[in-house]
Amino acid sequence: MVVGEITQETELAVIGGGPGGYTAALRAAQLGIKTTLIDARPLPGGVCLHEGCIPSKALLHAAEVVNTAKSAGKYGLYFGAPKIELTELRKWKEEVTNKLAMGIVSLCKSSRVETIIGTAVFQDSKTLRIEHPGEASVSLKFKHAIVASGSRPLTLNKLFKKPEDMKSERILDSASALALDAVPSSLLVVGGGYIGLEMGTVYAALGSDVTVVEMTDGLLPGVDRDLVKPLANHLATTFKAIYLNTTVVSLEDIGDGIVCVFEGKDAPSQAKFERVLIAVGRRPNGDALGLENTQVAQDEYGFIKIDQSCRTTDRRIFAIGDVSGQPMLAHRAMRQGHVVAEIIAGRKSSFDNRAIPAIVFTEPEVAWCGLTEGEAKEKGMTVGVAKFPWSASGRALTLAEAVGQTKILYDLETTRVLGLALVGARAGELIAEAALAMEAGVVLEDLVATIHPHPTLSETIPEAAMVAINRLERQRQGQSPKEPSLR
C-alpha cells in the first residue's frame, strides 16, 4: 500500500477530462497558462467519448446501415438478412473511442498540459487533494480551478421490489447499454427522451423487440410536436410498442427476465423483458467534490451556480458542462471551456451565445436551434413560422428519405431568424447553419440570397425562408398567405 502525499502547484486545475475539461485545458495551455488536467479515467474524453456521444453514434451508424439495407428493396436493391458479429462490432466501436482518446493524450502532451489520473476533492478554495489507488495522494495548490465533472444517469431505485435487483445485469443504463455484451430478445426502454430513443433504435436494428414507456403524452418531451411526429410514425413501425402517459410501477428480476408492472391506459398491467434500459435523464456530478469546503453554491438540483463568465460564487473557481446546468450537451461544455480559459488568461470573453443546437440521432434525425414554437407560445410571443416539406426536396427524394421538414421561426417585423428546426435524414449536419444564422443575427433574405449547392438537403433552409418571404409579401398586398410551391 502506497502512503504519503506529494505537493504540487499549478496556475489552473481542471477537474474532469470530458469535452469541456480537455477543451479548457488545451486552450489555457495555448494561452501560456500552466495547466493540470485531473480525471479518474486512464484516458481522457469523459462520458461523452467513452460512454455517450461517440460510441452511441458509432452504433447508430451500424443501425443505419442495417436499416438502409432492409429498406433498399423499395428502389430495387435486395440484400440478405444481416449477420451481426457483436465481438467485431464492439471492437470497431472501441477502436473509434480509443483513437480519439489517444488523440487527446497527444494534444495534451504537445500543449504541455500536465495530466493526473485520480479523483479530486477540494480541501479549500485553493487546494485539491487527488487520490489514485496504489499511489501517493497529491495536494495540488492552484490559482484557478475549473469544475468539469460531468453527470451520471438518474436511477429509479424506488421501483425495485428487491434491493439486489438494483444491481441486476438485466438492468441497463446508458453506459452499460453501450457495452453491447448481448442483444436481448426483448428490451424495455424506460423514458422516451433522446437517449432512450437512440439506444432503442440501435437495439431494434440489431434484432431486439423494443418497447418504450414514456410518462408524458409524447416522445421527446419539450420538442415541437410537428418535429416529433415523423419520428414517432417511423418508430411505431420499428419498435414493438410505444406506451405514452404510462409509468413503471415496479421492476423485479425473476431470474430469466425482468417483470415490469405498468400503470397506463393502453399499457398491459405487466410484462416480462429480457433486459430493461433506464433512460430517464442525468444528474450532475457535484456531490463528491468537497464543494462544501469552498464558497461554491449549488441549486436544488445539484447544479453549480455560475454567471455569464461561468464563474461560481467562489471567485477562484469556474464550472462548465453538465455540472453547471442545462442543456447538458458536449458542445455547450466545449464552448464554455474555451471562454473560461480566455477569461483566466485575461482576455475579454463571455458565454453569451444566442443559440445552442440540439440533435437527436434517430432515424429520421431531429435537430433544432434557437427559439422553438413551444417556447414562443409559453412566452406569449407572436412569431412567424414557415415550413418546407422534404417531399419537395430533390435530394431527399434521391436518398429515398423524403419524410421530413425544415421549419423557421422569425420576427414578423424585422424578419430576423429566431429559430430553425429540421427533421429528416442528416438533419444534425445541417443545424450548424442555423446556429451561425442566429449568432450573426441574419434575416430571412440573407438565407435566400446565400447560394446553397444543388441538389442538397441544405437547400431546404432557403426554401423555408422563401416560404416566409412570399407569405409576408402576400400579406402586405392583402392576399391570402397560401403556401407557395417550389420557386
C-alpha positions, 0 to 999 in steps of 0.5 A: 500500500502506497502512503504519503502525499506529494505537493504540487502547484499549478496556475489552473486545475481542471477537474474532469477530462470530458469535452469541456475539461480537455477543451479548457485545458488545451486552450489555457495551455495555448494561452501560456497558462500552466495547466493540470488536467485531473480525471479518474479515467486512464484516458481522457474524453469523459462520458461523452467519448467513452460512454455517450456521444461517440460510441452511441453514434458509432452504433447508430451508424451500424443501425443505419446501415442495417436499416438502409439495407432492409429498406433498399428493396423499395428502389430495387436493391435486395440484400440478405438478412444481416449477420451481426458479429457483436465481438467485431462490432464492439471492437470497431466501436472501441477502436473509434473511442480509443483513437480519439482518446489517444488523440487527446493524450497527444494534444495534451502532451504537445500543449504541455498540459500536465495530466493526473489520473485520480479523483479530486476533492477540494480541501479549500478554495485553493487546494485539491487533494487527488487520490489514485489507488496504489499511489501517493495522494497529491495536494495540488495548490492552484490559482484557478480551478475549473469544475468539469465533472460531468453527470451520471444517469438518474436511477429509479431505485424506488421501483425495485421490489428487491434491493439486489435487483438494483444491481441486476445485469438485466438492468441497463443504463446508458453506459452499460447499454453501450457495452453491447455484451448481448442483444436481448430478445426483448428490451424495455426502454424506460423514458422516451427522451433522446437517449432512450430513443437512440439506444432503442433504435440501435437495439431494434436494428440489431434484432431486439423487440423494443418497447418504450414507456414514456410518462408524458403524452409524447416522445421527446418531451419539450420538442415541437410536436410537428418535429416529433411526429415523423419520428414517432410514425417511423418508430411505431413501425420499428419498435414493438410498442410505444406506451405514452402517459404510462409509468413503471410501477415496479421492476423485479428480476425473476431470474430469466427476465425482468417483470415490469408492472405498468400503470397506463391506459393502453399499457398491459398491467405487466410484462416480462423483458429480457433486459430493461434500459433506464433512460430517464435523464442525468444528474450532475456530478457535484456531490463528491467534490468537497464543494462544501469546503469552498464558497461554491453554491449549488441549486436544488438540483445539484447544479453549480451556480455560475454567471455569464463568465461561468464563474461560481460564487467562489471567485477562484473557481469556474464550472462548465458542462453538465455540472453547471446546468442545462442543456447538458450537451458536449458542445455547450461544455466545449464552448464554455471551456474555451471562454473560461480559459480566455477569461483566466488568461485575461482576455475579454470573453463571455458565454453569451451565445444566442443559440445552442443546437440540439440533435437527436440521432434517430432515424429520421434525425431531429435537430433544432436551434434557437427559439422553438414554437413551444417556447414562443407560445409559453412566452406569449410571443407572436412569431412567424413560422414557415415550413418546407416539406422534404417531399419537395426536396430533390435530394431527399427524394434521391436518398429515398428519405423524403419524410421530413421538414425544415421549419423557421421561426422569425420576427414578423417585423424585422424578419430576423431568424429566431429559430430553425428546426429540421427533421429528416435524414442528416438533419444534425449536419445541417443545424450548424447553419442555423446556429451561425444564422442566429449568432450573426443575427441574419434575416430571412433574405440573407438565407435566400440570397446565400447560394446553397449547392444543388441538389442538397438537403441544405437547400431546404433552409432557403426554401423555408425562408422563401416560404416566409418571404412570399407569405409576408409579401402576400400579406402586405398586398392583402392576399391570402398567405397560401403556401407557395410551391417550389420557386 
